[in-house]
Amino acid sequence: MKGDRTEIVIDAGGATRTYEIEATRNGRRVEITHGRGIVEVTEVTRSGTPVRTARFMASRVLALVEHPAARVAAREGKPIAPVVPPPREGGNSAARQPARDGVTVT
């Protein structure tokens, strides 16, 4: 999806270098493959045609971080908030009870 990006941190002989591959247009996505000692990050179209490709030796890759694009609700134009489950009940419930003055004791 447009806005998805992948950040690759490489060991460059005593220093680190950072590269970014980003899906620059609608319908494009970033795919990551690894095998035979090579990590490949590719921006591809809807049909699977590669647009840009970056290849790195797997032994030099320090970090591979995927940053998904912010998803937007189609009708309201508002960002979709992640669903956070409510706190679980049970266990040591005394630690979660509010004190008499309204302050929660943990």
Backbone bond lengths (Angstrom), bond angles and torsions (degrees), N, CA, C in turn:
res aa  C-N    CA-C-N  psi(-1)  N-CA   C-N-CA  omega(-1)  CA-C   N-CA-C  phi
1 M - - - 1.440 - - 1.522 109.34 -
2 K 1.314 117.00 146.64 1.449 120.69 -179.92 1.525 110.10 -55.59
3 G 1.306 116.39 132.47 1.458 121.87 -179.96 1.509 113.60 99.41
4 D 1.332 117.65 -18.68 1.464 119.72 174.19 1.517 108.05 -63.40
5 R 1.318 116.33 138.67 1.466 118.17 177.24 1.509 109.64 -145.28
6 T 1.321 114.55 156.55 1.449 121.76 178.56 1.516 108.04 -126.38
7 E 1.314 115.87 132.27 1.461 122.75 -179.55 1.527 107.33 -108.55
8 I 1.341 116.16 129.20 1.455 121.78 -178.65 1.522 107.88 -119.75
9 V 1.335 116.91 124.06 1.467 122.07 177.86 1.521 107.24 -106.57
10 I 1.346 115.72 126.24 1.456 123.20 -173.38 1.532 110.24 -118.26
11 D 1.333 115.99 141.22 1.465 121.66 171.43 1.525 107.09 -80.32
12 A 1.320 116.03 117.19 1.467 120.88 -177.40 1.526 110.35 -112.15
13 G 1.313 117.17 50.26 1.461 120.70 176.90 1.511 113.80 66.88
14 G 1.303 117.80 63.73 1.461 121.39 178.19 1.515 113.31 98.82
15 A 1.298 118.42 -17.40 1.460 123.00 177.45 1.529 107.89 -129.07
16 T 1.310 116.26 170.36 1.456 119.55 176.28 1.518 109.22 -117.32
17 R 1.317 115.37 148.70 1.465 121.79 175.66 1.519 106.99 -126.14
18 T 1.322 116.01 144.79 1.453 121.73 -179.13 1.519 109.59 -118.27
19 Y 1.322 115.77 132.18 1.455 122.66 177.24 1.516 108.38 -122.09
20 E 1.344 116.93 149.72 1.456 121.48 177.51 1.524 109.22 -131.41
21 I 1.323 114.86 135.12 1.461 122.01 172.45 1.522 105.65 -117.65
22 E 1.342 117.67 127.77 1.452 121.76 -175.62 1.519 110.58 -128.52
23 A 1.334 115.95 143.30 1.457 121.39 172.86 1.527 106.70 -76.52
24 T 1.333 117.19 108.27 1.462 121.41 -169.01 1.514 115.02 -89.93
25 R 1.325 118.71 -16.14 1.464 120.83 -178.73 1.517 110.52 -132.81
26 N 1.337 115.07 164.37 1.470 119.76 178.36 1.519 110.12 -60.79
27 G 1.320 116.05 139.56 1.455 121.04 177.69 1.510 114.25 88.03
28 R 1.306 117.82 -10.62 1.465 119.78 178.63 1.510 110.26 -91.05
29 R 1.314 115.43 155.32 1.456 121.19 179.54 1.524 109.36 -142.06
30 V 1.303 115.72 167.04 1.467 121.71 178.64 1.517 107.63 -111.26
31 E 1.331 116.43 126.28 1.461 121.83 178.42 1.515 109.37 -114.87
32 I 1.335 115.68 143.81 1.464 121.76 179.08 1.517 107.92 -121.24
33 T 1.323 115.93 129.38 1.467 121.13 174.63 1.519 108.18 -130.13
34 H 1.325 115.71 150.36 1.457 119.62 176.72 1.515 108.53 -145.86
35 G 1.299 114.61 142.40 1.452 120.86 178.91 1.518 109.86 173.81
36 R 1.333 115.34 151.16 1.470 122.33 179.52 1.527 113.22 52.83
37 G 1.317 115.63 37.27 1.462 119.96 174.82 1.521 114.63 79.83
38 I 1.339 118.24 11.50 1.464 121.94 -179.63 1.526 109.29 -125.35
39 V 1.337 116.54 136.05 1.463 122.68 172.10 1.519 106.14 -108.78
40 E 1.340 116.24 127.63 1.461 120.98 -176.80 1.519 108.88 -122.88
41 V 1.329 117.20 126.27 1.459 123.04 177.85 1.527 106.27 -116.18
42 T 1.348 115.96 123.07 1.460 120.58 -172.83 1.521 110.62 -130.22
43 E 1.333 116.12 135.77 1.459 121.70 169.05 1.521 106.45 -91.40
44 V 1.340 116.71 123.49 1.460 120.52 -176.66 1.527 110.47 -125.25
45 T 1.346 115.27 155.61 1.458 121.74 177.31 1.517 109.73 -83.11
46 R 1.325 116.98 179.93 1.469 121.49 178.80 1.525 111.33 -59.32
47 S 1.335 116.04 -37.08 1.462 119.86 -177.88 1.524 112.80 -81.21
48 G 1.327 118.03 -4.92 1.457 121.33 177.94 1.511 114.73 95.76
49 T 1.335 117.25 6.25 1.464 120.79 178.11 1.528 109.63 -74.98
50 P 1.343 117.84 125.23 1.470 119.38 179.40 1.528 111.60 -69.44
51 V 1.327 116.11 136.97 1.462 122.08 177.69 1.522 109.46 -102.53
52 R 1.328 115.99 -51.17 1.473 121.69 177.14 1.507 108.37 -135.41
53 T 1.314 116.36 144.10 1.462 121.43 179.52 1.521 109.21 -135.33
54 A 1.317 116.02 137.56 1.465 122.16 173.81 1.521 107.22 -124.62
55 R 1.335 116.52 129.63 1.471 121.12 179.69 1.522 109.07 -120.05
56 F 1.329 114.71 137.73 1.458 121.19 -179.14 1.515 109.44 -136.53
57 M 1.329 116.02 149.55 1.458 120.51 172.90 1.522 107.91 -70.37
58 A 1.312 117.19 129.44 1.463 121.36 -176.19 1.524 112.01 -60.34
59 S 1.312 117.50 -32.05 1.465 120.23 -179.38 1.523 112.41 -68.92
60 R 1.336 118.17 -17.60 1.466 122.46 179.51 1.517 113.69 -96.30
61 V 1.328 118.26 -12.40 1.458 121.63 -177.70 1.527 109.54 -77.23
62 L 1.326 116.54 120.54 1.464 122.16 177.99 1.521 110.97 -91.99
63 A 1.332 116.94 -39.30 1.467 120.94 -178.77 1.520 109.48 -150.47
64 L 1.310 114.56 145.97 1.458 122.65 177.65 1.529 105.63 -133.90
65 V 1.330 116.94 105.79 1.459 121.68 -172.18 1.516 109.67 -116.02
66 E 1.340 115.98 125.37 1.459 121.00 177.56 1.523 109.04 -98.05
67 H 1.336 116.06 130.34 1.457 122.21 178.53 1.524 108.09 -116.32
68 P 1.341 119.01 102.50 1.458 119.47 178.59 1.522 110.65 -71.33
69 A 1.331 115.91 150.13 1.460 121.07 178.09 1.519 109.19 -69.52
70 A 1.318 116.35 153.47 1.461 120.77 176.02 1.517 107.94 -67.99
71 R 1.310 116.75 125.80 1.454 121.14 179.86 1.530 108.73 -82.24
72 V 1.337 117.86 138.42 1.454 122.69 -177.05 1.521 108.99 -119.47
73 A 1.326 116.77 134.93 1.460 121.16 176.58 1.526 108.61 -64.54
74 A 1.312 116.42 134.34 1.463 121.26 -173.16 1.526 112.87 -66.01
75 R 1.318 118.69 -38.62 1.457 120.10 -173.25 1.522 113.21 -87.12
76 E 1.315 117.43 -44.00 1.457 119.72 -174.83 1.524 112.99 -89.73
77 G 1.328 117.82 -20.31 1.457 120.32 -176.83 1.513 112.72 74.60
78 K 1.340 116.36 20.08 1.461 120.63 -179.57 1.524 109.07 -103.38
79 P 1.326 117.79 146.97 1.467 119.45 175.78 1.522 110.42 -62.46
80 I 1.302 115.76 143.05 1.451 121.43 177.41 1.522 108.19 -82.82
81 A 1.331 115.74 122.47 1.466 120.09 -179.42 1.520 109.42 -79.33
82 P 1.323 117.30 142.28 1.460 119.04 176.24 1.523 110.48 -66.46
83 V 1.310 116.10 147.03 1.463 121.02 179.46 1.523 108.55 -81.70
84 V 1.316 115.94 121.94 1.460 121.89 179.57 1.521 107.28 -108.88
85 P 1.331 116.84 120.61 1.461 118.25 -179.30 1.526 110.72 -67.75
86 P 1.342 116.82 150.07 1.467 119.35 178.08 1.523 109.87 -67.43
87 P 1.331 117.78 158.02 1.464 119.65 179.05 1.515 110.88 -61.66
88 R 1.322 115.46 144.85 1.456 121.04 -178.56 1.519 110.27 -75.21
89 E 1.308 115.42 139.94 1.458 121.29 176.34 1.517 108.75 -89.78
90 G 1.295 116.23 157.53 1.451 120.38 178.64 1.522 110.53 106.39
91 G 1.310 114.91 -172.65 1.459 118.67 -178.80 1.507 110.11 71.25
92 N 1.299 118.23 -136.95 1.456 123.21 -179.47 1.524 108.43 -88.40
93 S 1.317 116.69 81.96 1.459 120.85 -175.75 1.526 112.14 -71.15
94 A 1.321 117.64 -21.01 1.465 120.09 179.87 1.518 110.93 -64.97
95 A 1.329 117.01 -29.73 1.461 119.90 -178.79 1.519 111.46 -73.06
96 R 1.346 117.48 -19.51 1.459 119.99 -177.77 1.519 113.09 -100.78
97 Q 1.314 118.66 -0.64 1.458 121.98 -177.72 1.527 109.72 -77.75
98 P 1.334 116.68 137.34 1.465 118.13 176.99 1.525 110.62 -69.00
99 A 1.312 114.69 144.64 1.470 119.24 176.90 1.529 108.66 -73.82
100 R 1.309 116.41 171.87 1.472 120.09 -176.55 1.509 113.34 -64.80
101 D 1.341 117.08 -26.94 1.462 119.46 -179.70 1.531 112.44 -88.59
102 G 1.337 118.40 7.34 1.462 121.53 176.97 1.521 113.84 92.44
103 V 1.315 119.71 0.35 1.453 123.67 179.60 1.534 108.18 -92.31
104 T 1.294 117.81 131.61 1.466 120.53 178.83 1.516 109.62 -80.92
105 V 1.310 115.93 130.52 1.449 122.44 180.00 1.515 108.53 -98.20
106 T 1.339 117.81 127.22 1.461 120.66 178.00 1.489 111.31 -117.86
